[in-house]
Amino acid sequence: MVSASLNWSSLLGITLVILGLFLMVMRGRQSSQPSHSGQDLPLVVSYLIAGFILFFQGWRLDPILQFAQFLLIGSIIYRAVKDFSSRP
């Protein structure tokens, strides 16, 4: 049985999956610059796995844990955007 509901955790999971897919697409477009390709693949895999876990199992989290996940993922997205914008 698959249980998924639309709450903060599932929205954060969807956000992580979208961020992982975005990094995967941008990694394919910037294949001529191999300086960041070594760190992109583990990030994409971890974003996808964590996003799917939060989407399908996030309904089990207490509200304070959902808020903690929100803070962690917010900082992850901030650092990813900052790192991506500083690439040549």
Wavefront OBJ file of the C-alpha trace (Angstrom):
o trace
v 0.000 0.000 0.000
v 1.336 3.393 -0.967
v 0.333 6.260 1.274
v 1.001 9.795 0.164
v -0.722 12.994 1.160
v -0.181 16.632 0.334
v 1.498 18.260 3.322
v 4.712 20.189 3.932
v 6.862 17.091 3.774
v 5.442 15.889 0.477
v 5.847 19.378 -0.999
v 9.461 19.412 0.158
v 9.929 15.967 -1.383
v 8.530 17.176 -4.691
v 10.843 20.194 -4.490
v 13.876 17.970 -3.927
v 12.948 15.715 -6.832
v 12.539 18.750 -9.113
v 15.880 20.137 -7.932
v 17.560 16.784 -8.589
v 16.078 16.577 -12.088
v 17.097 20.190 -12.765
v 20.684 19.465 -11.731
v 20.702 16.332 -13.879
v 19.521 18.290 -16.936
v 21.995 21.097 -16.319
v 24.778 18.551 -15.797
v 24.038 17.150 -19.248
v 24.108 20.592 -20.832
v 27.404 21.605 -19.214
v 29.330 18.430 -19.996
v 32.128 20.508 -21.514
v 33.061 21.820 -18.055
v 34.106 18.784 -16.008
v 35.104 20.754 -12.895
v 31.775 20.190 -11.113
v 30.701 16.915 -12.703
v 32.267 14.843 -9.929
v 30.062 16.353 -7.247
v 26.855 16.642 -9.269
v 26.047 12.955 -9.610
v 26.022 12.141 -5.861
v 23.924 15.259 -5.221
v 21.402 14.300 -7.887
v 21.076 10.769 -6.524
v 20.734 11.923 -2.915
v 18.178 14.619 -3.844
v 16.065 12.096 -5.742
v 16.186 9.463 -2.996
v 15.479 11.949 -0.193
v 12.701 13.555 -2.228
v 10.932 10.275 -2.855
v 11.284 9.262 0.800
v 9.806 12.556 1.963
v 7.002 12.351 -0.561
v 5.912 8.839 0.329
v 6.779 8.753 4.058
v 6.531 12.426 5.062
v 3.004 12.052 6.380
v 4.452 10.164 9.348
v 6.512 13.113 10.596
v 5.510 15.248 13.528
v 5.016 18.954 12.777
v 8.292 19.909 14.479
v 10.172 17.367 12.338
v 8.453 18.722 9.229
v 9.658 22.197 10.195
v 13.199 20.860 10.706
v 13.070 19.263 7.257
v 11.828 22.565 5.841
v 14.812 24.411 7.340
v 17.307 21.802 6.126
v 15.926 21.656 2.602
v 15.682 25.440 2.448
v 19.396 25.682 3.233
v 20.180 22.941 0.693
v 18.279 24.777 -2.035
v 19.960 28.078 -1.118
v 23.430 26.533 -1.323
v 22.616 24.713 -4.573
v 21.353 27.879 -6.248
v 24.324 29.878 -4.937
v 26.778 27.235 -6.174
v 25.016 26.915 -9.516
v 24.982 30.685 -10.093
v 28.705 30.957 -9.364
v 29.637 28.447 -12.080
v 31.312 29.864 -15.178
l 1 2 3 4 5 6 7 8 9 10 11 12 13 14 15 16 17 18 19 20 21 22 23 24 25 26 27 28 29 30 31 32 33 34 35 36 37 38 39 40 41 42 43 44 45 46 47 48 49 50 51 52 53 54 55 56 57 58 59 60 61 62 63 64 65 66 67 68 69 70 71 72 73 74 75 76 77 78 79 80 81 82 83 84 85 86 87 88
